[in-house]
Amino acid sequence: MAFLAVPGPFDLALTTERFRVFGVDRATLWHEDGLHRVVGGRELRIEAASGGVDVEPLDAQTEPVVRALLGLDFDLEPFYLWAADHELLADLVPRLAGFRPSLAPEPFEMLVGAIAAQQVSLFSALAIRNRLVERFGSRVGEAWAFPARETLAAVREEELVALGFSRAKAAYVVGLARDGIDLHGLAALPDEEVRARLVALRGIGEWTAEWFLGRHLGRPHAWPAGDLALRKAVAPLHVDEARIRFHPFENLSAHYLLLSRRMP
């Protein structure tokens, strides 16, 4: 395996917690103390190592995926310094030191997952997404490759309903797969334009668009104000007031607040 250094502090268990807490994630699988993911038809495995992670294979195709999954582009040091004087973060951030919010490497996959999670528990959403992956994806080693966009563009909505999607969500997923929007190209646009293009799509609302900014693009000012768990985490502040109070680290604050609720 090849070694990849990670700026400290770094805690792989905290960083990958979201891939275990709601059940087994077939597409990003925690198995025998390592994170597995299919990249370009190959199985990628990430394990903890002193000062970073061991990765197999590590090359130009897999490294961007590793960087996304481990949140390596987040600069934590200024966030930690700022959070030390924040009334809601001063205690919880040191307890979760080393947590790097994991980003979704693929935009289409992220949006399909967000559609599945609309108005249901994250446990239910993951179960439905796993059935989608096993039905239309392919297994490589321990993990499964998420279904390609062109694959889901060819399915019938009834096939997704049979997997547990509501009829509306099935239509949203198939419609997204067939839409001509360049999802990868959104990375070059400012936040407001990303939001505008996404909410113009059927089935994509402000909550989903904001999480796309936060969990795929890693934008610092993403703040999913409509997220129920986040609303509870910032109580008694109004969630829009909280957005101002957490500036300029809205995204990192949201991730740390949500993790603190799962790990009190």
C-alpha positions, 0 to 999 in steps of 0.5 A: 500500500502507498502512504498518503500524509494527512495534516494533523490532527486527523482521526480516520474513525471520526472522519468515516463515522457517517459510513457506519452510523446509519448502517452498511453503505455498499458504495462506500464500505467500512470493512475490517478497519478500512474504507472501500470504494470502487474507482474506475472499475478498481477497488480502493482501500484506505486504512489508518497509518501514523501521520496519514493513511495507507491507500491501495491503489494510489494514483492520479485516478484514485487520489482525488477520491481519497482527498474527497472522502477524507476531507483533505482540502478543509483547512482545520487550523483557522477553524479551530482557532475561531471555534475556541471562542464560540459559545456553541463550539468551544467545548465540542470541537476539541472533543471531535478534533481530527474530524474531517468532513467527508465529501461525496466524490461524485455529484450525480451519486450525491444528488441521488442519495439526497433525493432518497433522503428527502422526508425519510430517516437516514437509515431508510434512505441508506437501505433504499440506496443500497438496494439501488446499488445492488440492483443496478451497480456492480460489485468489485471486491468488497464494495459496489460501484454506484450505478452510472448515470446512463444506466439509471437514465435507461430504467423505468420509474417502476423499477425504482418504486420496487426498490422503495423509492416513492413514485415522485422520487423515482421520477426525480432520479430518472429525470435527473439522470436524463437531464443534460445538466453538466453536474461536474461543471457546477464546481466552476460556478459561484455558490448562488449560481450552483443553487439556482441551477440545481433548484431548477431541476425537478425534485431538487430543493434548497435543502438538497442544493445546500448539501450539494454545496456542503457535502460535494463541493465543500464550499465554506459558506454552505448552510443547510438551514432546512435540515431538521437535525441542524435546527435542533443542534443550534437551538435556541438560535433561529437557524438563519440567525445561526448562519450569521453567527457561524460565518465564515465557517458555516460548512465546517460548523454544520458538520461538527454540530451534526456529528456532536449530536450523533456522538454526545 
